Amino acid sequence: LHSTTGDASATSGGAAQDSALTGVVPAESTLQLTNLGANRTKATVSLGGAEQDVVVEPGTTGTLPVPGEGAVAVSVAADQPLVGAAVTKKGAAVVPLGAGTVVEAKPLTAKLDPTLR
């Protein structure tokens, strides 16, 4: 995790601050995690299913490269709130992460009604 000194007032207005973040971001972008708090934050980041533990110091933004091709599922579970977003190459677009976690879908029993049109 690469960390740089951040400015808390420069965060994206569309991004959520939470200890659980999720989203789908473009491959080959850069994931940015900003710690607006006063304490060190430990987080587990899942990029396309591959997990890694990171630490983001207070008042800084840590960055991780997003590997893969196409769209990559991202989830972050932290011990304190973070703000997260992915920035595409050359800063052409910013994709904010939303608050929440990814939940596995549970199968349902469905009844087919052939009279419905």
C-alpha positions in Angstrom: 0.0 0.0 0.0 1.4 3.3 -1.0 0.5 6.2 1.3 0.6 9.9 0.7 -0.3 12.9 2.8 -4.0 13.7 2.0 -6.2 16.7 2.4 -9.5 15.8 4.1 -11.3 18.6 2.4 -10.4 17.2 -1.1 -12.4 14.0 -0.9 -15.1 13.2 -3.5 -18.6 14.3 -2.6 -20.0 11.1 -4.1 -18.0 8.7 -1.9 -19.3 7.2 1.3 -17.3 7.2 4.6 -17.8 3.8 6.2 -15.9 0.8 7.6 -17.5 -1.5 5.0 -17.2 -0.3 1.4 -18.0 -2.1 -1.9 -18.2 -1.4 -5.6 -17.3 -2.5 -9.1 -14.4 -0.6 -10.6 -12.5 -0.7 -13.9 -9.5 -2.9 -14.1 -6.1 -1.2 -14.4 -7.4 1.7 -12.3 -6.0 2.8 -8.9 -8.0 2.1 -5.8 -7.7 5.0 -3.3 -8.6 4.6 0.4 -8.6 7.8 2.5 -8.5 7.8 6.3 -10.2 11.0 7.5 -9.9 9.9 11.1 -7.3 10.6 13.8 -6.2 6.9 14.2 -4.5 4.3 12.1 -7.0 2.2 10.2 -6.4 -1.5 9.4 -8.4 -2.9 6.5 -8.9 -6.1 4.4 -9.3 -5.3 0.7 -10.7 -7.8 -1.8 -9.9 -7.0 -5.4 -11.6 -9.5 -7.7 -11.6 -12.1 -4.9 -7.9 -11.7 -4.0 -7.6 -10.4 -0.4 -4.8 -8.3 1.2 -4.4 -6.5 4.5 -3.5 -2.9 4.4 -2.9 0.0 6.9 -3.9 3.6 6.2 -2.4 6.2 8.5 -4.6 9.1 9.7 -5.0 12.0 7.3 -3.5 10.0 4.4 -4.7 8.3 1.2 -3.3 4.8 0.4 -3.4 3.5 -3.1 -3.5 0.0 -4.6 -3.4 -1.0 -8.3 -6.6 -2.8 -9.5 -5.5 -5.8 -11.6 -7.5 -7.8 -14.1 -9.6 -7.1 -17.1 -13.0 -5.4 -17.5 -14.9 -4.7 -14.3 -13.5 -5.8 -10.9 -15.5 -6.4 -7.7 -14.0 -4.5 -4.7 -14.9 -4.8 -1.0 -13.2 -3.2 1.9 -13.7 -4.2 5.6 -11.9 -1.8 8.0 -11.7 -1.3 11.7 -12.6 2.4 11.3 -14.3 4.4 8.5 -12.6 5.1 5.2 -13.5 6.8 2.0 -12.8 4.8 -1.1 -12.8 5.3 -4.9 -11.0 4.1 -8.0 -9.4 6.5 -10.4 -8.9 5.4 -14.0 -5.7 5.9 -15.9 -4.9 9.6 -16.5 -7.6 10.5 -14.0 -10.3 10.4 -16.7 -13.0 9.1 -14.2 -13.5 8.6 -10.5 -15.7 5.6 -9.4 -16.6 6.0 -5.7 -17.2 3.0 -3.5 -20.5 2.8 -1.6 -21.2 1.9 2.0 -22.1 -1.7 2.6 -21.0 -5.2 2.1 -21.5 -7.8 -0.6 -24.0 -10.5 0.5 -24.2 -13.9 -1.2 -27.5 -14.4 -3.0 -29.6 -17.3 -1.6 -31.6 -19.4 -4.1 -35.4 -19.1 -4.1 -38.0 -21.6 -5.1 -39.9 -20.2 -8.0 -43.2 -21.3 -9.5 -43.7 -20.9 -13.2 -47.1 -19.6 -14.2 -47.7 -20.2 -17.9 -50.8 -17.9 -18.0 -48.7 -14.8 -17.3 -47.9 -12.7 -20.3 
